[in-house]
């Protein structure tokens, strides 16, 4: 039927052009952004899954950073303990030397001068060793959370969720806590006499064992954090790959879709032009 007021063919062409234009716009947006899901209308379920995975990945990556910072902190603490242990070894050496009968008490006093100076330096290390302005070896009165007399608990976030933590307890590394408070610091230990040297030697050996035990705990914690960071990195990589499958643009598919919609757009335009020409046939009837 030939009519003028209602051009159904033109309406079909217009609707096809609108639908195709939306598909073309989506393909161009995907190609421009590199993201397949740019809004909820693209893929509501995919968007929700992608956002959840993004939260997981960012949490995992931050946990890796936390653990690496924790390892650095513990390395700082252990490095200070190495120097304290070296000085204790020297103090032990001096005590053994002072026990020898070839020295007078006056000469032992000279040895004691170095002994006392080393003790003062060990105490200084215990108070001055800091990481990010947090004291590490003084019982954590200004860094970490006190967990008992002379101890401090440092808790490191080791996962993306609350409660996924690694805890390290560091004891105070001053001479009083180590059991060798030297006389220069108000204690009673020196090597001025043979008897004092003999008594001091026993306590220095105990202090060395204390430091060795603390270093072992710190070393175990550093290994735990390092392996934990490696595991989190692996999980993050796998989660990132999974998110990419859901969220990222498949360029082969998107370019194919774009080419298809461009061709359809040209064809629809041509058909609309043809449809608009159909009513002109009525003029032939009127002229006849």
FENNORRA-V481601 format. One record per backbone hydrogen bond with DSSP energy under -0.5 kcal/mol. NH is the residue of the N-H (numbers start at 1). CO is the residue of the C=O. If there is no record, write none. Layout:
BEGIN
NH;CO / NH;CO
END
This chain:
BEGIN
3;1 / 7;5 / 8;6 / 11;7 / 12;8 / 13;9 / 14;10 / 15;11 / 16;12 / 17;13 / 18;14 / 19;15 / 20;16 / 21;17 / 22;18 / 23;19 / 24;20 / 25;21 / 26;22 / 27;23 / 28;24 / 29;25 / 30;26 / 31;27 / 32;28 / 33;29 / 34;30 / 36;247 / 37;247 / 38;36 / 42;39 / 43;39 / 47;43 / 48;44 / 49;45 / 50;46 / 51;47 / 52;48 / 53;49 / 54;50 / 55;51 / 56;52 / 57;53 / 58;54 / 59;55 / 60;56 / 61;57 / 62;58 / 63;59 / 64;60 / 65;61 / 66;62 / 67;63 / 68;64 / 69;65 / 70;66 / 71;67 / 72;68 / 73;69 / 74;70 / 75;71 / 76;72 / 77;73 / 78;74 / 79;75 / 80;76 / 81;77 / 82;78 / 83;79 / 84;80 / 85;81 / 86;82 / 87;83 / 88;84 / 89;85 / 90;86 / 91;87 / 92;88 / 93;89 / 94;90 / 95;91 / 96;92 / 97;93 / 98;94 / 99;95 / 100;97 / 103;100 / 108;104 / 109;105 / 110;106 / 111;107 / 112;108 / 113;109 / 114;110 / 115;111 / 116;112 / 117;113 / 118;114 / 119;115 / 120;116 / 121;117 / 122;118 / 123;119 / 124;120 / 125;121 / 126;122 / 127;123 / 128;124 / 129;125 / 130;128 / 131;134 / 134;131 / 135;133 / 136;129 / 137;129 / 145;153 / 147;151 / 148;151 / 151;148 / 152;170 / 153;145 / 154;152 / 154;168 / 155;153 / 156;166 / 158;156 / 158;164 / 164;161 / 165;163 / 166;156 / 168;154 / 170;152 / 170;168 / 172;150 / 173;137 / 178;174 / 179;175 / 179;176 / 180;175 / 182;180 / 183;189 / 185;182 / 186;183 / 187;182 / 188;181 / 189;181 / 197;193 / 198;194 / 199;195 / 200;196 / 201;197 / 202;198 / 203;199 / 204;200 / 205;201 / 206;202 / 207;203 / 208;204 / 209;205 / 210;206 / 211;207 / 212;208 / 213;209 / 214;210 / 215;211 / 216;212 / 217;213 / 218;214 / 219;215 / 220;216 / 221;217 / 222;218 / 223;219 / 224;220 / 225;221 / 226;222 / 227;223 / 228;224 / 229;225 / 230;226 / 231;227 / 232;228 / 233;229 / 234;230 / 235;231 / 236;232 / 237;233 / 238;234 / 239;235 / 240;236 / 241;237 / 242;238 / 243;239 / 244;240 / 245;241 / 246;242 / 247;243 / 248;244 / 249;34 / 251;249 / 254;250 / 255;251 / 256;252 / 257;253 / 258;254 / 259;255 / 260;256 / 261;257 / 262;258 / 263;259 / 264;260 / 265;261 / 266;262 / 267;263 / 268;264 / 269;265 / 270;266 / 271;267 / 272;268 / 273;269 / 274;270 / 275;271 / 276;272 / 277;273 / 277;274 / 278;274 / 278;275 / 279;275 / 280;277 / 281;278 / 282;279 / 283;280 / 284;280 / 284;281 / 285;281 / 286;282 / 287;283 / 288;284
END
